[in-house]
């Protein structure tokens, strides 16, 4: 078993007899013969570069990701290898980021940071800000992170509308096909979908145009879920605003016009990067390797990009 962090050794829990753990912090630097690895936990937020190493791991049976998103790995994993994501590990941290980003954007915290840097007490020119309380929130991606976002938003008295790939009427979940009729009523739109061929460019010019004046778009999913050119065109008018933890391209290059827009709040893909990540992630990995050794079904198996 290869894991990505030395700290992970002590976080896996008790392992079955015969399981040997080695640390492979970099996908291009092997601690031993890659042809003998059965179970691989690659580095967090691994890129296609890590997935490119898969042909060298000829005995591999399981890839257990530390990320909730599997888009860099889908279609790369050879037949006979089970790909599992870290669904559940990042729910609360990402939900915290969504709530924090919503408050920061609505209460204009970035403006106040800039004023602080200028040593400017700006109350004389201050206009009362918007608030999170009572907002109509559309969650696009009604999975476990979406549920956590709902729970974190509950104290603010918001109204939640849920959207997923397919409608689940018993759970009050709408289909993505209904977005054109749902978007005009949404004051905040939260993107939480995985990146797949179906979700790539989901947020296009028509999607953004359907959002009402003053709406806030929050992207905690993947950058390519939103068409950057369309997003830039819409937010540049000032009609809507955005809070982005992910961008396309990523990292967002120096000089990109999104950096300078006062109604765009950007963080560098930090939604799930908290100190509690490794304990939760390696608890999952330890549970998975115990299941694997016992011949039991693995959880969080990725199918169809999800």
C-alpha positions as CSV (number, residue, x, y, z in Angstrom):
1,X,0.0,0.0,0.0
2,X,1.4,3.4,-1.0
3,X,0.2,6.5,0.8
4,X,1.0,10.2,0.1
5,X,1.9,11.5,3.6
6,X,4.2,10.2,6.3
7,X,1.6,11.4,8.9
8,X,-0.9,9.0,7.2
9,X,0.9,6.0,8.7
10,X,-0.5,6.7,12.2
11,X,-3.9,7.7,10.9
12,X,-4.9,4.5,9.0
13,X,-5.8,2.6,12.2
14,X,-5.0,-1.0,12.7
15,X,-4.3,-2.8,9.5
16,X,-4.6,-6.5,8.6
17,X,-1.6,-8.7,8.9
18,X,0.6,-8.6,5.8
19,X,-0.3,-5.0,4.7
20,X,2.9,-3.1,4.1
21,X,2.7,0.7,4.0
22,X,5.1,2.9,2.1
23,X,5.1,6.6,1.6
24,X,5.0,8.0,-2.0
25,X,4.8,11.7,-1.6
26,X,5.5,12.4,-5.3
27,X,3.9,10.4,-8.1
28,X,7.1,10.5,-10.0
29,X,9.4,9.2,-7.2
30,X,8.9,5.6,-6.2
31,X,9.8,4.3,-2.7
32,X,10.0,0.7,-4.2
33,X,8.9,-1.3,-7.2
34,X,5.6,0.2,-8.5
35,X,4.8,-3.2,-10.0
36,X,4.1,-4.6,-6.6
37,X,1.6,-2.0,-5.3
38,X,-2.0,-3.3,-4.8
39,X,-3.5,-0.2,-3.1
40,X,-2.5,3.4,-3.9
41,X,-3.5,6.6,-2.1
42,X,-2.1,9.3,-4.4
43,X,-1.3,12.9,-3.3
44,X,-4.3,15.2,-2.5
45,X,-5.6,17.1,-5.6
46,X,-3.4,14.9,-7.8
47,X,-3.3,16.1,-11.4
48,X,-3.3,14.1,-14.6
49,X,0.5,13.7,-14.0
50,X,-0.1,11.3,-11.2
51,X,-2.7,9.4,-13.2
52,X,-0.2,9.1,-16.0
53,X,1.9,6.8,-13.8
54,X,-0.9,4.2,-13.7
55,X,0.6,1.9,-16.4
56,X,3.7,1.4,-14.3
57,X,1.6,0.0,-11.4
58,X,0.9,-3.4,-13.0
59,X,-0.5,-5.1,-9.9
60,X,-2.7,-2.2,-8.8
61,X,-6.2,-3.1,-7.7
62,X,-7.4,0.1,-5.9
63,X,-6.9,3.9,-6.3
64,X,-8.2,5.6,-3.2
65,X,-8.3,9.4,-3.7
66,X,-8.0,12.0,-1.0
67,X,-10.2,14.4,-3.0
68,X,-13.9,14.4,-3.5
69,X,-13.5,15.1,-7.2
70,X,-12.2,12.3,-9.5
71,X,-12.1,14.2,-12.8
72,X,-8.3,13.8,-13.3
73,X,-8.6,10.1,-12.9
74,X,-11.9,9.2,-14.7
75,X,-11.0,7.4,-18.0
76,X,-7.4,6.9,-16.9
77,X,-7.8,3.9,-14.6
78,X,-7.2,0.6,-16.4
79,X,-9.7,-2.2,-16.3
80,X,-9.6,-4.2,-13.1
81,X,-8.6,-1.2,-11.0
82,X,-11.3,0.2,-8.7
83,X,-11.3,4.0,-8.4
84,X,-12.7,5.5,-5.1
85,X,-13.1,9.1,-4.1
86,X,-13.1,10.7,-0.7
87,X,-16.8,11.5,-0.6
88,X,-17.7,12.6,2.9
89,X,-14.2,13.7,3.9
90,X,-14.6,17.3,2.7
91,X,-18.3,17.9,3.3
92,X,-18.0,20.2,6.4
93,X,-14.9,22.2,5.3
94,X,-16.3,23.0,1.9
95,X,-19.7,23.9,3.5
96,X,-17.8,26.2,5.8
97,X,-16.1,27.8,2.8
98,X,-19.4,28.3,1.0
99,X,-21.0,30.0,4.0
100,X,-17.8,32.1,4.6
101,X,-17.6,33.1,0.9
102,X,-21.2,34.0,0.8
103,X,-20.9,36.2,3.9
104,X,-17.7,37.8,2.6
105,X,-19.1,38.6,-0.8
106,X,-22.5,39.8,0.5
107,X,-21.0,41.9,3.3
108,X,-18.2,43.2,1.0
109,X,-15.4,42.0,3.2
110,X,-12.9,42.2,0.2
111,X,-13.7,45.9,-0.1
112,X,-12.9,46.4,3.6
113,X,-9.7,44.5,3.3
114,X,-8.6,46.8,0.5
115,X,-9.7,49.8,2.6
116,X,-7.6,48.5,5.5
117,X,-4.6,48.2,3.3
118,X,-5.1,51.9,2.4
119,X,-5.5,52.6,6.1
120,X,-8.9,54.1,5.3
121,X,-11.8,54.2,7.6
122,X,-14.5,54.2,5.0
123,X,-17.7,54.6,7.0
124,X,-18.5,58.0,5.6
125,X,-18.9,56.6,2.1
126,X,-20.3,53.3,3.3
127,X,-23.5,51.9,1.8
128,X,-25.3,49.2,3.8
129,X,-24.5,45.8,2.4
130,X,-26.6,42.8,1.5
131,X,-27.0,40.0,4.0
132,X,-27.1,36.2,3.9
133,X,-30.2,35.9,6.2
134,X,-33.4,35.0,4.3
135,X,-31.8,34.5,0.9
136,X,-33.1,32.1,-1.7
137,X,-30.3,29.6,-2.4
138,X,-30.1,27.3,-5.3
139,X,-27.7,24.3,-4.7
140,X,-26.6,22.7,-8.0
141,X,-25.2,19.4,-6.9
142,X,-27.4,17.7,-4.3
143,X,-24.8,15.3,-2.9
144,X,-23.2,15.0,0.5
145,X,-21.5,18.3,0.3
146,X,-24.8,19.9,-0.8
147,X,-26.4,18.5,2.3
148,X,-23.6,19.8,4.5
149,X,-24.1,23.3,2.9
150,X,-27.8,23.1,3.7
151,X,-27.0,22.3,7.3
152,X,-24.5,25.1,7.7
153,X,-26.9,27.6,6.1
154,X,-29.9,26.6,8.2
155,X,-29.3,29.2,11.0
156,X,-29.6,32.0,8.4
157,X,-33.2,31.2,7.6
158,X,-32.5,30.7,3.9
159,X,-34.8,29.0,1.4
160,X,-33.1,26.0,-0.3
161,X,-33.8,24.6,-3.8
162,X,-31.8,21.5,-4.8
163,X,-30.7,20.4,-8.2
164,X,-29.1,17.2,-9.3
165,X,-28.4,15.2,-12.5
166,X,-31.9,13.7,-12.3
167,X,-34.9,14.7,-10.3
168,X,-35.7,13.0,-7.0
169,X,-39.2,14.2,-6.2
170,X,-39.4,12.3,-2.9
171,X,-36.3,14.3,-1.7
172,X,-37.4,17.6,-3.2
173,X,-34.6,17.5,-5.8
174,X,-35.0,19.0,-9.2
175,X,-33.3,18.0,-12.4
176,X,-30.6,20.1,-14.2
177,X,-33.1,20.3,-17.0
178,X,-35.2,22.6,-14.8
179,X,-32.5,25.2,-14.3
180,X,-33.9,27.7,-16.7
181,X,-37.0,28.0,-14.6
182,X,-35.2,27.9,-11.3
183,X,-32.4,30.3,-11.8
184,X,-34.5,33.5,-12.1
185,X,-35.6,33.1,-8.5
186,X,-32.2,32.3,-7.0
187,X,-30.4,35.1,-5.1
188,X,-27.4,32.7,-4.5
189,X,-26.4,29.9,-6.8
190,X,-23.9,27.4,-5.3
191,X,-22.1,25.0,-7.7
192,X,-21.1,21.7,-6.1
193,X,-21.2,19.3,-9.1
194,X,-18.3,17.1,-10.1
195,X,-16.6,17.9,-13.4
196,X,-17.8,15.5,-16.1
197,X,-18.6,15.9,-19.8
198,X,-22.1,16.7,-18.8
199,X,-21.2,19.5,-16.4
200,X,-18.3,21.0,-18.3
201,X,-19.5,24.5,-19.3
202,X,-22.8,24.1,-17.5
203,X,-22.6,27.7,-16.4
204,X,-22.7,29.4,-19.8
205,X,-24.0,32.7,-21.0
206,X,-27.6,31.5,-20.9
207,X,-27.2,30.2,-17.4
208,X,-25.7,33.4,-16.1
209,X,-28.3,35.6,-18.0
210,X,-31.1,33.7,-16.3
211,X,-29.8,34.7,-12.8
212,X,-31.5,37.8,-11.4
213,X,-29.9,41.2,-11.0
214,X,-27.8,41.2,-7.8
215,X,-27.4,37.4,-7.6
216,X,-24.3,35.8,-6.3
217,X,-22.6,32.8,-8.0
218,X,-20.5,30.6,-5.7
219,X,-18.2,28.0,-7.4
220,X,-16.9,25.4,-5.0
221,X,-16.9,22.7,-7.7
222,X,-14.4,22.8,-10.5
223,X,-13.3,25.7,-12.6
224,X,-14.4,24.3,-16.0
225,X,-18.0,23.9,-14.8
226,X,-18.3,27.6,-15.6
227,X,-17.4,29.0,-19.0
228,X,-14.8,31.6,-18.0
229,X,-15.4,33.9,-20.9
230,X,-19.1,34.0,-20.3
231,X,-18.6,34.5,-16.6
232,X,-16.1,37.3,-17.1
233,X,-18.5,39.1,-19.6
234,X,-21.4,38.9,-17.1
235,X,-19.7,39.9,-13.9
236,X,-17.8,42.7,-15.6
237,X,-21.2,44.4,-16.1
238,X,-21.7,44.4,-12.3
239,X,-25.1,42.9,-12.7
240,X,-24.1,39.8,-10.7
241,X,-21.2,38.9,-8.5
242,X,-19.1,35.8,-7.9
243,X,-17.2,33.9,-5.2
244,X,-14.7,31.5,-6.7
245,X,-12.6,28.8,-5.0
246,X,-11.9,27.3,-8.5
247,X,-11.1,28.9,-11.8
248,X,-10.4,27.9,-15.4
249,X,-7.5,28.1,-16.0
250,X,-6.2,27.1,-12.6
251,X,-4.1,28.6,-11.2
252,X,-5.5,31.8,-12.4
253,X,-2.6,33.5,-14.2
254,X,-1.2,36.9,-13.3
255,X,-2.9,39.7,-15.2
256,X,-6.2,37.8,-15.7
257,X,-9.1,40.3,-15.7
258,X,-11.0,38.3,-13.0
259,X,-8.4,39.4,-10.5
260,X,-9.3,43.0,-10.7
261,X,-13.1,42.9,-10.6
262,X,-14.4,44.4,-7.4
263,X,-17.5,42.0,-7.4
264,X,-15.4,38.8,-7.7
265,X,-14.0,37.2,-4.6
266,X,-11.3,34.5,-5.3
267,X,-9.6,32.0,-3.1
268,X,-6.9,29.5,-4.5
269,X,-8.8,26.2,-4.3
270,X,-8.7,26.0,-0.5
271,X,-12.2,24.8,0.3
272,X,-11.2,21.4,1.6
273,X,-7.7,22.3,2.7
274,X,-8.0,22.3,6.5
275,X,-5.9,20.8,9.3
276,X,-8.5,18.1,9.9
277,X,-8.2,16.8,6.3
278,X,-5.6,14.1,6.8
279,X,-7.2,12.5,9.9
280,X,-10.5,12.2,8.1
281,X,-9.0,11.2,4.8
282,X,-6.7,8.5,6.2
283,X,-9.5,7.1,8.4
284,X,-11.3,6.5,5.2
285,X,-8.3,5.0,3.5
286,X,-7.7,2.7,6.4
287,X,-11.3,1.5,6.4
288,X,-11.0,0.9,2.6
289,X,-7.8,-1.2,2.8
290,X,-9.4,-3.3,5.6
291,X,-12.4,-3.9,3.3
292,X,-10.1,-4.7,0.5
293,X,-8.1,-7.2,2.5
294,X,-11.3,-8.9,3.7
295,X,-12.7,-9.1,0.2
296,X,-15.6,-6.8,1.1
297,X,-17.1,-4.2,-1.3
298,X,-15.4,-0.8,-1.2
299,X,-17.4,2.4,-0.6
300,X,-17.2,5.6,-2.7
301,X,-16.6,3.8,-5.9
302,X,-16.5,6.2,-8.9
303,X,-18.9,5.3,-11.7
304,X,-19.7,7.5,-14.7
305,X,-17.5,10.3,-13.3
306,X,-19.3,10.4,-10.0
